[in-house]
Amino acid sequence: MQKFPSVLYLLNAAQKRALLERHGYTLHDDDAESDLDFTLAEDVASGAIALQELERLLDL
């Protein structure tokens, strides 16, 4: 899980939004990027979103 914070911060806000929306989240224009980061961190930690999904967005 050491790669996780690095991968998270390499994604742009649009990539984070798209990933969360694919997982059923309803996002709003005023959602801060820090909120997206928090949600992604929680979902990766819980196993709801695989770290490999984030890596694929970066073609790692």
N, CA, C and O of each residue as an XYZ file, in Angstrom:
240
protein
N       0.830     -1.204      0.000
C       0.000      0.000      0.000
C       0.866      1.257      0.000
O       0.328      2.364     -0.023
N       2.186      1.119      0.025
C       3.047      2.288      0.048
C       2.887      3.145     -1.193
O       3.018      4.366     -1.107
N       2.607      2.546     -2.347
C       2.461      3.312     -3.585
C       1.192      4.142     -3.584
O       1.071      5.090     -4.359
N       0.259      3.801     -2.738
C      -1.056      4.427     -2.829
C      -1.042      5.950     -2.755
O      -1.597      6.587     -3.650
N      -0.445      6.568     -1.750
C      -0.500      8.037     -1.720
C       0.107      8.673     -2.971
O      -0.413      9.670     -3.473
N       1.198      8.106     -3.473
C       1.822      8.648     -4.674
C       0.887      8.552     -5.864
O       0.749      9.510     -6.625
N       0.251      7.421     -6.030
C      -0.673      7.235     -7.148
C      -1.836      8.205     -7.017
O      -2.239      8.823     -8.003
N      -2.368      8.343     -5.842
C      -3.509      9.231     -5.619
C      -3.189     10.657     -6.041
O      -4.007     11.314     -6.685
N      -2.018     11.130     -5.687
C      -1.681     12.522     -5.972
C      -1.225     12.754     -7.407
O      -1.080     13.901     -7.832
N      -0.999     11.689     -8.152
C      -0.678     11.834     -9.569
C      -1.933     11.941    -10.433
O      -1.872     12.393    -11.577
N      -3.051     11.529     -9.886
C      -4.318     11.634    -10.632
C      -4.821     13.066    -10.594
O      -4.643     13.772     -9.601
N      -5.448     13.489    -11.680
C      -6.059     14.822    -11.655
C      -7.499     14.711    -11.154
O      -8.033     13.611    -11.017
N      -8.106     15.829    -10.890
C      -9.458     15.842    -10.304
C     -10.469     15.154    -11.217
O     -11.360     14.456    -10.733
N     -10.343     15.338    -12.524
C     -11.290     14.713    -13.457
C     -11.189     13.186    -13.398
O     -12.207     12.495    -13.448
N      -9.970     12.663    -13.293
C      -9.790     11.218    -13.185
C     -10.391     10.687    -11.886
O     -11.029      9.634    -11.874
N     -10.187     11.413    -10.806
C     -10.740     11.004     -9.515
C     -12.263     11.014     -9.563
O     -12.912     10.089     -9.073
N     -12.829     12.061    -10.152
C     -14.289     12.159    -10.267
C     -14.845     10.997    -11.084
O     -15.822     10.362    -10.687
N     -14.221     10.725    -12.219
C     -14.699      9.653    -13.099
C     -14.658      8.302    -12.383
O     -15.593      7.509    -12.495
N     -13.593      8.048    -11.661
C     -13.468      6.784    -10.945
C     -14.537      6.651     -9.870
O     -15.171      5.602     -9.747
N     -14.738      7.697     -9.100
C     -15.759      7.642     -8.046
C     -17.160      7.502     -8.644
O     -17.985      6.762     -8.107
N     -17.436      8.194     -9.735
C     -18.749      8.067    -10.377
C     -18.972      6.657    -10.898
O     -20.088      6.142    -10.827
N     -17.916      6.017    -11.424
C     -18.034      4.617    -11.876
C     -18.367      3.692    -10.717
O     -18.938      2.621    -10.920
N     -18.018      4.094     -9.521
C     -18.300      3.285     -8.332
C     -19.581      3.724     -7.631
O     -19.827      3.351     -6.484
N     -20.383      4.507     -8.315
C     -21.715      4.819     -7.806
C     -21.860      6.092     -7.005
O     -22.943      6.376     -6.494
N     -20.806      6.859     -6.883
C     -20.903      8.118     -6.136
C     -21.568      9.186     -6.985
O     -21.358      9.248     -8.196
N     -22.365     10.020     -6.348
C     -22.933     11.199     -6.979
C     -22.111     12.387     -6.502
O     -22.087     12.706     -5.314
N     -21.446     13.029     -7.437
C     -20.568     14.140     -7.085
C     -21.193     15.453     -7.530
O     -22.034     15.493     -8.428
N     -20.767     16.509     -6.888
C     -21.286     17.849     -7.181
C     -20.130     18.751     -7.603
O     -18.975     18.490     -7.264
N     -20.442     19.795     -8.332
C     -19.414     20.712     -8.827
C     -18.583     21.319     -7.703
O     -17.404     21.618     -7.893
N     -19.185     21.500     -6.548
C     -18.463     22.145     -5.446
C     -17.711     21.161     -4.541
O     -17.176     21.565     -3.509
N     -17.665     19.874     -4.915
C     -16.875     18.912     -4.140
C     -15.396     19.241     -4.315
O     -14.893     19.282     -5.438
N     -14.712     19.472     -3.221
C     -13.290     19.807     -3.262
C     -12.463     18.569     -3.608
O     -12.853     17.438     -3.317
N     -11.318     18.811     -4.232
C     -10.445     17.691     -4.579
C      -9.998     16.946     -3.321
O      -9.800     15.732     -3.362
N      -9.841     17.650     -2.218
C      -9.455     16.987     -0.968
C     -10.549     16.012     -0.510
O     -10.252     14.986      0.102
N     -11.809     16.335     -0.806
C     -12.903     15.410     -0.481
C     -12.815     14.154     -1.340
O     -13.052     13.046     -0.859
N     -12.475     14.333     -2.607
C     -12.317     13.188     -3.504
C     -11.161     12.313     -3.018
O     -11.266     11.086     -2.999
N     -10.055     12.957     -2.624
C      -8.898     12.216     -2.108
C      -9.279     11.399     -0.881
O      -8.908     10.231     -0.766
N     -10.017     12.014      0.030
C     -10.422     11.323      1.253
C     -11.283     10.106      0.917
O     -11.066      9.018      1.452
N     -12.251     10.294      0.036
C     -13.142      9.189     -0.328
C     -12.375      8.076     -1.010
O     -12.582      6.903     -0.697
N     -11.494      8.421     -1.935
C     -10.694      7.393     -2.604
C      -9.800      6.659     -1.608
O      -9.676      5.436     -1.668
N      -9.187      7.390     -0.708
C      -8.313      6.761      0.291
C      -9.094      5.765      1.140
O      -8.626      4.655      1.393
N     -10.270      6.161      1.574
C     -11.104      5.267      2.385
C     -11.530      4.029      1.587
O     -11.506      2.912      2.103
N     -11.915      4.237      0.339
C     -12.381      3.111     -0.474
C     -11.248      2.147     -0.825
O     -11.456      0.935     -0.858
N     -10.059      2.675     -1.087
C      -8.929      1.790     -1.362
C      -8.550      1.029     -0.084
O      -8.275     -0.170     -0.134
N      -8.537      1.714      1.040
C      -8.194      1.062      2.308
C      -9.177     -0.049      2.663
O      -8.789     -1.079      3.216
N     -10.449      0.166      2.342
C     -11.463     -0.837      2.674
C     -11.563     -1.945      1.627
O     -12.221     -2.961      1.850
N     -10.908     -1.742      0.489
C     -10.976     -2.742     -0.574
C     -12.113     -2.526     -1.553
O     -12.290     -3.319     -2.477
N     -12.889     -1.464     -1.366
C     -14.008     -1.190     -2.271
C     -13.526     -0.781     -3.664
O     -14.204     -1.033     -4.660
N     -12.360     -0.154     -3.725
C     -11.729      0.193     -4.992
C     -10.319     -0.381     -4.939
O      -9.576     -0.144     -3.986
N      -9.959     -1.136     -5.968
C      -8.631     -1.752     -6.010
C      -7.582     -0.710     -6.400
O      -7.821      0.133     -7.265
N      -6.431     -0.781     -5.759
C      -5.325      0.107     -6.088
C      -4.979      0.004     -7.575
O      -4.574      0.989     -8.193
N      -5.137     -1.177     -8.138
C      -4.825     -1.381     -9.548
C      -5.701     -0.516    -10.460
O      -5.272     -0.141    -11.551
N      -6.915     -0.200    -10.024
C      -7.765      0.690    -10.818
C      -7.151      2.074    -10.944
O      -7.170      2.674    -12.019
N      -6.611      2.572     -9.856
C      -5.954      3.875     -9.884
C      -4.700      3.826    -10.749
O      -4.427      4.753    -11.512
N      -3.940      2.740    -10.625
C      -2.736      2.586    -11.426
C      -3.053      2.538    -12.909
O      -2.323      3.104    -13.722
N      -4.148      1.860    -13.267
C      -4.536      1.789    -14.677
C      -4.826      3.161    -15.265
O      -4.578      3.400    -16.446
N      -5.355      4.069    -14.435
C      -5.620      5.417    -14.926
C      -4.333      6.128    -15.307
O      -4.347      7.045    -16.128
N      -3.237      5.717    -14.724
C      -1.929      6.334    -14.996
C      -1.092      5.479    -15.954
O       0.046      5.827    -16.271
N      -1.658      4.367    -16.409
C      -0.942      3.425    -17.270
C       0.337      2.920    -16.616
O       1.380      2.825    -17.263
N       0.249      2.593    -15.310
C       1.413      2.057    -14.604
C       1.490      0.555    -14.780
O       2.405     -0.082    -14.257
